[in-house]
Amino acid sequence: MKIIQTPFLKNILTIAILALSIYDASGQSHSYALKKADSLFQAKQYTQSFELYTAVLREKEYSPAMLLKMAYIQEGLGHVSMSLYYLHLYYLASQDEQALEKMEEIASKNRLEGYQSSDFNTVVTRLQHYSVQITAVLLAFIVFFFALIFYQKTRQQKKPIFAAFVLMLFLGALFIQLHFTEYLKVGIVSESSTYLMSGPSAGANVVAIVAEGHQLKILGKTDVWVRVNWNEKEAFIKESSLLPVHL
């Protein structure tokens, strides 16, 4: 069988091959950088290995082991906030309960707020961990019931009342799921003597002056100010002084 190739088809094929080759080269580059960083870590060249780990993480490529090593390096350097930040990322990636215990231990030692764990928080974090899979399942059901409604209306000529009701339930569940991660957002104060303000302005009243390492629940954002919860009160912190915890 002879394949007919048009200039357009050839161009599309060329672009596809080029894109795949770039993606493969990028993956190989990240793999090499990660192996290089691991070898530097084993050789106790922590500063150099951390720089490579950071570059890999910046490209959204990571492993739980890598994040744990980054937390270990920062703890060794005495950087409390950064150690807690990478330890929290490790927990999000691994769901290792020991990470929570370690975070609480560091927080207790340094008198930091926002790390008290509970069964509810553990369940919520696990749901966040599997948010992509949950969203995919909900979308699959939504597509199925959309098709069922279309089939019943066009082929069977009847009102798809039950299918429409179930579809609305799944759409509601998807809405909650997509906004669920927003509710769970937290950030870690990254600078010492950080001012928490009563409003999104440097001229607002000072609510508190906090040390680095405190973990705050993120409620929203206004320009360069992040709206957070501090001791059950709303406050605002400069975006540059907060490390949002997410992968």
C-alpha positions, 0 to 999 in steps of 0.5 A: 500500500502506497502512503500519499504524503502531502507537503502539509503532512510532511511538515506536521510529521517533521514538527512531531518528530522534532517535538518528541526528540526535544522532549526526549532530550529534555528528559535525558538532561533532567535524568543526567542532572539528577544522577549528577546531583545524587553523586555529589550528595553521596560525596557530601558536596551538599551545596553543589548537589542542592543547586542541581536539585533546585534546577531539576525541581524548577522543571517540575521533575522530582522524586520523593528521595530528591525532596528529602535530600533537599530538606536534609541539606537545608536542615544541616545549613540551619535554614529552618523554613527551607527545611520545613518547606522541602520536608512538606513537599516530600510529604506531598509526594510520598505521603510518608507519615514520618515526614509529618512527625519530623515537621511537628518535631522541628516546629515544636523545637522552634515554637512554630505555628501551623503544623499541628496535624489531625486525622482530618488534615491527613485525609484532606492531604491524601485527597489532594495527593490523588486529586489528578486521578479523582478529577480524571474519574469524575470527567470520565463519568461526566462524559459518559452521562453526557453521551447517555443523555444525548442517546436517550433524547435523540434515539430513544426519544425520552426525557433523560431525567435520571441521567441528568440528575446524576450528571448534575451530581458529578458536575457538582463533585467536579466543582468541589474537587477543582476548588478543593486544592484552593482551600488546602493551600498553605505557605511557609514564612521564609524571612525573619521578622516578617510583618503581617498586616491588617490589609494589603498595604504597607500603610495598614496596621501591623497584626504581628511580627513573625519569625521564619518557619511559621506555616500559614493557610492561604486564603487569597491574593491581592497584588503583591499581598497574600491573604492568610490566616493567623491565629484565626484572624485574617492578615496579609503578608508580602508575597516575597516573604512566603513560600507556597507549598505545592508540587 
